[in-house]
Amino acid sequence: MTACTPEAAPDKINPDISLTAKGDTKPDNDLNPYDIAGRLHDEIADLYYEQYPNPTTNQGIIDGVETVSNSHTDFISVKSGKYYAPTPARVQYFVSNPLTSTAAVIAASPLSALGKSNLSSFVSISLPLCETAVDYDTVYGIIALYEDSVLDSKVLTVQDKKIILTTTSILRYSAYRKRKPKTKGDRDWEIMITHVAATIEGAGYGIEEAITTALSVGIAEND
């Protein structure tokens, strides 16, 4: 199969790289040092819907996400002393501005100029595939190849890599969540560009903010 992946140069996209699918349907990538972000995002989403099956207001969603997150020992382990919780107004901003929020968030992020160009190129190619019915092996392969290029990059900063790899981990798990077989009572999960924008904004603060901001916006969008 054929897919697209960014080259090592952050402002380039190579549309003709042939890749081999991972061959299974598991979302983890142990080579990503920030992969706990995606795993916790997925686990906390399950716990949230078990405890709050009918979310209402943005504030109610945030409160539920915060409560569930703070009861998860692994989330507590990654939570730093200074934590920035999402706000109802910010959640509404993402939901109300699907066409402009990602570019605005990347532009305002602490990413370097090269990091901004790199991540923008990746999102523009990967997100449409994640949103469609493309099989998960293909999506996984595209994201994992991109993660390899980020890890190997000599021009991206340490902060760039943390923000980008936190974002790709959550996107990779979210794409799996969209496609995994549903049992009775499971909620559908659609990946929308505002969910990705929220992930990027949160990742600019830390892994814990990426998780709670992405979840709050994702839940608001999906309900």
C-alpha positions as CSV (number, residue, x, y, z in Angstrom):
1,M,0.0,0.0,0.0
2,T,1.1,3.6,-0.4
3,A,0.9,6.4,2.1
4,C,2.4,9.7,3.0
5,T,5.0,10.5,5.6
6,P,7.1,13.6,6.4
7,E,10.8,13.4,5.6
8,A,13.4,14.2,8.1
9,A,13.4,17.8,6.9
10,P,10.5,19.3,8.9
11,D,9.0,21.3,6.1
12,K,8.8,18.5,3.5
13,I,6.2,15.8,2.8
14,N,7.0,12.8,0.7
15,P,3.9,11.5,-0.9
16,D,5.4,8.3,-2.4
17,I,6.8,6.3,0.4
18,S,5.7,2.6,0.4
19,L,5.2,1.2,3.9
20,T,4.3,-2.2,5.3
21,A,1.4,-2.3,7.8
22,K,2.1,-3.2,11.4
23,G,0.0,-6.3,10.9
24,D,-2.1,-6.2,14.1
25,T,-4.6,-3.8,15.5
26,K,-2.9,-2.6,18.7
27,P,-2.3,1.1,19.1
28,D,0.8,1.2,21.2
29,N,4.3,2.2,20.0
30,D,7.0,1.5,22.5
31,L,9.5,3.6,20.5
32,N,7.6,6.7,21.4
33,P,8.8,7.9,24.8
34,Y,5.6,9.8,25.4
35,D,3.2,6.9,24.5
36,I,1.7,7.0,27.9
37,A,-0.3,10.0,26.7
38,G,-2.3,8.0,24.2
39,R,-2.8,5.0,26.6
40,L,-4.1,7.2,29.4
41,H,-6.3,9.2,27.0
42,D,-8.0,5.9,26.0
43,E,-8.3,4.4,29.4
44,I,-9.6,7.6,31.0
45,A,-12.2,8.0,28.1
46,D,-13.5,4.5,29.0
47,L,-13.7,5.4,32.7
48,Y,-15.3,8.7,32.0
49,Y,-18.2,7.2,29.9
50,E,-18.7,4.5,32.6
51,Q,-19.2,7.2,35.3
52,Y,-20.7,10.0,33.2
53,P,-22.7,8.4,30.4
54,N,-24.6,11.6,29.6
55,P,-22.4,14.6,29.6
56,T,-24.1,18.0,29.5
57,T,-22.3,21.3,29.8
58,N,-18.6,22.0,29.0
59,Q,-18.0,22.6,32.6
60,G,-19.6,19.3,33.5
61,I,-17.5,17.5,31.0
62,I,-14.3,19.1,32.3
63,D,-15.2,18.3,35.9
64,G,-15.9,14.7,35.0
65,V,-12.6,14.4,33.1
66,E,-10.7,15.9,35.9
67,T,-12.3,13.7,38.5
68,V,-11.6,10.5,36.5
69,S,-8.1,11.5,35.6
70,N,-7.2,12.3,39.2
71,S,-8.3,8.9,40.3
72,H,-6.0,7.2,37.8
73,T,-2.6,6.4,39.4
74,D,-0.7,6.6,36.1
75,F,-2.1,10.0,35.4
76,I,-1.1,11.2,38.8
77,S,2.4,9.9,38.2
78,V,2.8,12.2,35.1
79,K,1.1,15.2,36.6
80,S,3.5,18.0,37.5
81,G,3.2,20.5,40.2
82,K,2.0,23.2,37.8
83,Y,-1.1,22.0,36.0
84,Y,-3.3,24.0,33.6
85,A,-6.9,22.7,33.5
86,P,-9.0,23.3,30.4
87,T,-11.7,25.9,30.7
88,P,-15.3,25.9,29.4
89,A,-14.6,28.9,27.2
90,R,-11.6,27.2,25.6
91,V,-13.5,24.0,25.0
92,Q,-16.2,26.0,23.3
93,Y,-13.6,27.8,21.2
94,F,-12.4,24.6,19.7
95,V,-15.9,23.2,19.1
96,S,-16.9,26.5,17.4
97,N,-13.8,27.0,15.3
98,P,-13.1,23.7,13.5
99,L,-11.6,25.3,10.4
100,T,-9.2,27.7,12.0
101,S,-8.3,26.3,15.5
102,T,-5.5,24.0,14.4
103,A,-3.5,26.5,12.5
104,A,-4.0,29.1,15.2
105,V,-2.9,26.7,18.0
106,I,0.2,25.6,16.1
107,A,1.1,29.2,15.4
108,A,0.8,30.1,19.0
109,S,2.5,27.0,20.4
110,P,6.0,26.9,21.9
111,L,7.2,24.8,18.9
112,S,10.1,26.1,16.9
113,A,9.5,27.4,13.4
114,L,10.6,24.1,12.0
115,G,8.5,22.2,14.5
116,K,5.4,24.2,13.5
117,S,6.0,23.5,9.8
118,N,6.7,19.8,10.5
119,L,3.6,19.2,12.6
120,S,1.3,21.2,10.3
121,S,2.4,19.1,7.3
122,F,1.8,15.9,9.2
123,V,-1.7,16.9,10.4
124,S,-2.8,18.0,6.9
125,I,-2.0,14.5,5.6
126,S,-2.7,12.2,8.5
127,L,-6.0,13.6,9.9
128,P,-8.1,13.0,6.8
129,L,-7.0,9.4,6.8
130,C,-7.7,9.0,10.5
131,E,-11.2,10.5,10.1
132,T,-12.1,8.0,7.3
133,A,-12.6,4.3,7.1
134,V,-9.0,3.6,6.0
135,D,-7.9,0.4,7.8
136,Y,-6.0,0.9,11.1
137,D,-2.9,-0.8,9.9
138,T,-2.4,1.9,7.3
139,V,-3.1,4.7,9.8
140,Y,-0.8,3.1,12.3
141,G,2.0,2.8,9.7
142,I,1.7,6.4,8.7
143,I,1.9,7.7,12.3
144,A,4.7,5.3,13.4
145,L,6.8,6.3,10.4
146,Y,6.3,9.9,11.2
147,E,7.2,9.3,14.8
148,D,10.5,7.5,13.7
149,S,11.4,10.6,11.6
150,V,10.7,12.9,14.6
151,L,12.9,10.8,16.9
152,D,15.7,10.7,14.4
153,S,15.5,14.4,13.5
154,K,18.7,16.4,14.2
155,V,16.9,19.7,13.8
156,L,13.8,19.4,15.9
157,T,14.3,20.6,19.5
158,V,13.6,18.5,22.6
159,Q,10.5,20.5,23.3
160,D,9.4,20.0,19.7
161,K,9.7,16.3,20.0
162,K,7.8,16.1,23.3
163,I,4.9,18.1,21.9
164,I,4.7,16.3,18.6
165,L,5.1,12.8,20.0
166,T,2.6,13.4,22.7
167,T,0.2,14.5,20.0
168,T,0.9,11.6,17.7
169,S,0.4,9.1,20.6
170,I,-3.1,10.5,21.4
171,L,-4.0,10.6,17.7
172,R,-2.8,7.0,17.2
173,Y,-4.9,5.7,20.1
174,S,-7.9,7.8,19.0
175,A,-7.7,6.4,15.5
176,Y,-7.8,2.9,17.1
177,R,-10.7,3.8,19.3
178,K,-12.7,4.9,16.3
179,R,-12.1,1.6,14.6
180,K,-12.1,-1.0,17.4
181,P,-15.1,-3.4,17.5
182,K,-17.9,-2.1,19.6
183,T,-19.8,-4.0,22.2
184,K,-23.2,-3.1,23.7
185,G,-22.9,0.3,25.4
186,D,-19.7,1.4,23.8
187,R,-19.7,5.0,22.5
188,D,-18.8,5.8,19.0
189,W,-15.7,8.1,18.8
190,E,-15.2,10.4,15.9
191,I,-11.8,12.1,15.3
192,M,-12.3,15.7,14.5
193,I,-9.7,18.4,13.7
194,T,-10.6,20.3,16.8
195,H,-9.7,17.3,19.0
196,V,-6.3,17.3,17.4
197,A,-5.9,21.1,17.9
198,A,-6.9,20.7,21.6
199,T,-4.3,17.9,21.9
200,I,-1.6,20.2,20.5
201,E,-2.5,23.1,22.7
202,G,-2.5,20.9,25.8
203,A,0.8,19.3,24.9
204,G,2.4,22.7,24.8
205,Y,1.9,22.7,28.6
206,G,2.5,19.0,29.4
207,I,1.4,15.4,28.9
208,E,-1.4,15.7,31.5
209,E,-2.8,18.9,29.9
210,A,-2.7,17.2,26.5
211,I,-4.8,14.3,27.9
212,T,-7.5,16.4,29.7
213,T,-7.8,19.1,27.1
214,A,-8.1,16.5,24.2
215,L,-10.6,14.5,26.2
216,S,-12.7,17.5,27.2
217,V,-12.9,18.7,23.6
218,G,-13.3,15.2,22.1
219,I,-16.2,14.4,24.5
220,A,-17.9,17.8,23.8
221,E,-17.6,17.1,20.1
222,N,-18.8,13.5,20.2
223,D,-22.0,14.2,22.3
